[in-house]
C-alpha cells in the first residue's frame, strides 16, 4: 500500500469491517484471465462463507484454481465541492487473499449456512432439503488481508 | 450465466447501471494471482475511467497485464424472514471484461477527469497542476459485459 497513513493493520479492526459488511467482491482466475463477482457472504474465525448453486462458472473456475482475492468496501461519505480538488470519498475497505474450498457434504453446508445466517442477524436452521441438495458452500480461508480507510475527522 | 431469467443483455440497461454506479471493483492479475480493488470511476462511451496516483501496486500489475474484469453492483433491497429460505437479496449488477490503458499525457488526463467529474454530477475543469502531475488516468475499454438482476415485483 502506497498511502501508509491510511493503512489498517490491526486484526480486530479488519475483522470488524468483515463482520459489518454484507457483500464482497470475489476475484478468481477464469483460465488466464481475472474474473470478479459480487456475492453475499458470512465471516467467522478467519474464513469467508459463500452460498451458491451447485453448478456455474465460479465453481468451474475455483475447481481449477482455488486462489482468490476478495474485497469488502464501505463508502462512509462522499464529500462534494465546487472544484474536483474539493471532492473526496470517505471509506474503509479490506482487501485480501485466500484459498477457496468447495464444501458439498450436508453437515458442512449446514455449518456454512449457519455462519451466513448469523452474519446477517438471522435465525439458523430449518434449511429445506431440496435447497441443501441444490446448493453448495464455498469457504475461503483468508491467507492475508490489509485494510485502508479515509474517514471524516471527528 | 446459469440463471438466464435474471440476465440483462440490452446495452442500454447495462449502461444505465454503469452510469448510476459510483464504485467498481477492478480485478487484475498480480503475477499469477487475482487481485481486486474497490475504486471510484466514471463511465462514458464504452470506457471506464479511474483516477489514481502515478505509482502503486495496481499500476505495476496493469503495466504487466492489462486484462481486467470489473463489476458494478447495486443492492436494491434485502428481504429478511423467519427462516433462511425467506431471505433474499434484490440487486442489479454488471460484470465485464476489458483492457486497461494507462493515460499519462496532460490532455488525456484532463479528458479522463472530465468524464469522472461529469459522472459524479460535478463541475469539470480547474484541476490543479500539482495534482495533474502526481496522478494518472486508467481507461478501461470494455470488451464484453453482462448484467444480472433480481428486482422486487412491481
Interface residues (C-beta under 8 A of the other chain):
Chain A: X1 X2 X22 X23 X25 X26 X27 X28 X29 X30 X32 X33 X34 X35 X36 X37 X38 X40 X53 X55 X56 X57 X67 X68 X69 X70 X71 X73 X75 X78 X80 X81 X82 X83 X84 X85 X87 X89 X91 X93 X95 X97 X113 X117 X120 X122 X123 X124 X125 X126 X127 X128 X131
Chain B: X1 X2 X22 X23 X25 X26 X27 X28 X29 X30 X32 X33 X34 X35 X36 X37 X38 X40 X53 X55 X56 X57 X67 X68 X69 X70 X71 X73 X75 X78 X80 X81 X82 X83 X84 X85 X87 X89 X91 X93 X95 X97 X113 X117 X120 X122 X123 X124 X125 X126 X127 X128 X131
